[in-house]
Amino acid sequence: KLDKHMKGCDLVKEMESDDNTTGWCTKSLTVFKELYSSKKMKPKAYTCYLCGRGYGSTSILIHEKQCTELFKKQQKLLPPNERKRLPSKPDFGSACTLRERNRMAQEVYERLVKETCPGCQRTFNGKEKLDKHMKGCDLVKEMESDDNTTGWCTKSLTVFKELYSSKKMKPKAYTCYLCGRGYGSTSILIHEKQCTELFKKQQKLLPPNERKRLPSKPDFGSACTLRERNRMAQEVYERLVKETCPGCQRTFNGKEKLDKHMK
């Protein structure tokens, strides 16, 4: 499937012409990873700061214009109090490398475009996925019981956001820096120990050249608020735990999802 895909992949063709590397269609995924890790070949995908997808150097500017118009149209379909402002384009001129440029774009996408659950702080691509998640989110239910607000599963997203923004209820979730999930204040320390052991076991199952080091726990004592503490944890999870596609630089939860995407 990978070979079939690579025969028509525009980004692979661009990498071929730019790096003078021929015969990509016949190379296996192993050789692809070896070339990438040894820096004989560098990713040519430019991440869009509005949708998080990767595009070639010749198409990213055209796509960004189209994506801007699509973003505006999508926001017009929403109620006024749910609309988001169009994010400002990052100053890509200050980026020294493509990786740094893509990191800047990904940060804008994660922070200003994706939908965030007020309970566990996880992010989702679109309101539909957020709504579906919130119906079963334990932390949203915990906030419901703690603040005497009933019937959250039947409330619309508008009412939820009004209560949240007016600070009648505050997030009680503590984000784990190893898995990105949210836990209560009494269970986060227990979970982190379990998550550390699980991370080590998962890495031992991988080939030595694919293993990751256990990320150091952030200095949460320097965080003044729960939001700041969760932001620190989320940054470690995004940067050191999630799997990154060598092509488009998108991140995924686990190698299975990454492998599925790369096909």
Disulfide bonds with the S-S distance in Angstrom:
none
